[in-house]
């Protein structure tokens, strides 16, 4: 059964849409990063907003929320209290304060804060969900469901209350109603994996193992660690075995079992599952890709490439195969091919920062320093204070013998992390090179 407090951080990914004078661009970018759950990127933009306007309540409120998610409760509450002090009728700040108190287990205080948000705006869907989660954490499921229903009444196209209601219904053993809620949530947002976990959990409890496997297989494909973090691996293993006992040719069950075995580092047994899956269905892309990952882990990179190509032959738009193939090519020092792979990933998903980073690194390792720096510059447009990207750019500039520019980048890193050893050493080396060039 899904435990409310165990999955708090996965559940509470709220979007904040308000306005704040003179900070439109920073707030817009911060909110976009929040929507993608890119917390550090969001913090960067909210900090920039606060540099130009220390009294920007939206930035203070959202920053407080993120700090709470990161477990920095005192800092988070300080931001939220400051926002409330500046604008006492700012409902989102009261609601976010309630959330931070909630994840600390301070339910009475959290409830009072959320009630304040609802006094300000009775149609605040996030606050109704928040209030429901406070009740759910205390196992007051009927009260929780009433609050989720209120949120659904206000905004039936909002995925969050459907998701939370489904989880509450599992806890009250109303499994058929729970499935309806998860189906509605999935209809609204198919990419929210917690809904698939919840639906799979219900099917598992009902003994409908084939249906459960289909749900779990989807989660394993997109966010397998979520099942581990929620303690669901046992259910997946049991579902796989039960399905395969009655239907040995079920490729989803074979794939799930293979991933479970790989997680336990039983690669030989795992690979047999994937081999059997593609023997049954030669176009089962996931199994080709998972078989390739096992080979990569075992150090058989050249052989792994063949399997990634098999996956891409069955589905050229399967982005995970492109991603893992890219990593394998870099490991094999096939940088030009890796660059083409990165380009393909970016063609499928232009916002994939990991692909941009992979391309930048491959360009650097291929000795294409100018292009590498250009790649990192594009990343810095989106995440201007990311230390790893800044250091990568600095390395490219050093290789181009642009020491003065490199020193400026190292200085920026040191304003973010004053004792960063790579920046300290890198700056020192660049300064020495500048002296040598001058002489």
Secondary structure, DSSP 4 states (H G I P E B T S, - for coil): ---TTTTHHHH---------TT-HHHHHHHHHHHHTT-HHHHHHHHHHHHHH-TT-HHHHHHHHHHHHHTT-HHHHHHHHHHHHHH-TT-HHHHHHHHHHHHHTT-HHHHHHHHHHHHHH-TT-HHHHHHHHHHHHHTT-HHHHHHHHHHHHHH-TT-HHHHHHHHHHHHHTT-HHHHHHHHHHHHHH-TT-HHHHHHHHHHHHHHT-HHHHHHHHHHHHHHHHHHHHHTT-HHHHHHHHHHHHHH-TT-HHHHHHHHHHHHHTT-HHHHHHHHHHHHHH-TT-HHHHHHHHHHHHHTT-HHHHHHHHHHHHHH-TT-HHHHHHHHHHHHHTT-HHHHHHHHHHHHHH-TT-HHHHHHHHHHHHHTT-HHHHHHHHHHHHHHSTT-HHHHHHHHHHHHHTT-HHHHHHHHHHHHHHSTT-HHHHHHHHHHHHHHHHHH-
